[in-house]
Amino acid sequence: MRSTPPPPARRWDGSPLTHRVRRSLHVSPDGVSRLLRCGQGDRCRECGNRIEWYHRGTQRPVRLHPHELPAARVPAACRWHVSSGVAYPGGDDSSWCRLPHAVVCPARDTPPTPSELTGLRRSLAVNTRRLIDAGAFTPPPASPGSPAPQRKNSAACRPARPVVRLLYVRYLAARPVDEIQCIAQTRRRHRCTSTLLSPDAPAGTWKLVPATVTSGQLALPAAVMAVYDLSAIPYAEQLRWRAQRCPQHAASPTAADLAVADWEPFDPLRHHEHIHNRLPTHTRRPGPAGGAHEAAHP
């Protein structure tokens, strides 16, 4: 299955036409980076199924289903195609197309899956169950859009996807601040398990700021939002956070990247469900009359 038709074997006059054999994309063993700029394989953090990351111009990379599908089975609004390593929405007038993983991800309930792709979504859900039963995948405790479960002696307002301000830009993180993982490769060719937040490095502070992207935008009705601000730490430390590397791998620039940085430019309109108007350094505990009051963490 491929969307590019094979080249003709002969010219218009019937003479044979020779073609150079195209070499497949690979990573040089002597290269510094192990991260491909297109078609980088990964697994969905929500369902555990395989995905491929592709760049799409100046926007954030998009997650595509790893296999091509017949264009007749995919609705026109869900069709994507890849040209020169860059993903574009829409078809390319061929009988095959690519599909965003978010459309058929079994861990998501909205938007509803088109009827033409119900079978594919069901097979992915079965594969997710097999991965969970085999211990190869652990689902997240809660989906990004659902509220965190209330637990005793825990920070109930701890955002699953916090908004982080660094280099004067606000980003939406993929996981809590203390769980953001380094993307560098270790000597054993595995992803580093260290986190960006280190006791030996300066940390940011939680602040309540207007719920806008830049100072020129109008504020939302929420008025304020909780942001993990890194503007006060040194510039080199902000670059380390932007590159998503732990202090050890930030000091060794020859270490390769094994994943794409999880930062997503924050948009208060598209990411309104991740806006919290209360600092996560406070937790609720029951009061004497069955109510609740706030107490600050030490």
GISULTA-V363658 format. One record per run of one state. SS is the DSSP state (H for helix, E for strand, C for the rest). FROM is the first residue (numbers start at 1). TO is the last residue. Records with the same first field share a line. If there is no record, write none. Layout:
BEGIN
SS->FROM-TO ; FROM-TO
END
This chain:
BEGIN
C->1-9 ; 11-15 ; 17-37 ; 44-49 ; 57-58 ; 66-68 ; 74-75 ; 84-85 ; 90-95 ; 105-114 ; 135-162 ; 167-168 ; 173-176 ; 180-180 ; 182-183 ; 186-190 ; 192-194 ; 196-204 ; 211-223 ; 230-234 ; 244-246 ; 251-256 ; 258-263 ; 266-271 ; 275-281 ; 287-291 ; 297-298
E->10-10 ; 16-16 ; 38-43 ; 50-56 ; 59-65 ; 69-70 ; 79-83 ; 86-89 ; 96-100 ; 163-166 ; 169-172 ; 181-181 ; 184-185 ; 191-191 ; 195-195 ; 205-210 ; 224-229 ; 257-257 ; 264-265 ; 282-286 ; 292-296
H->71-73 ; 76-78 ; 101-104 ; 115-134 ; 177-179 ; 235-243 ; 247-250 ; 272-274
END
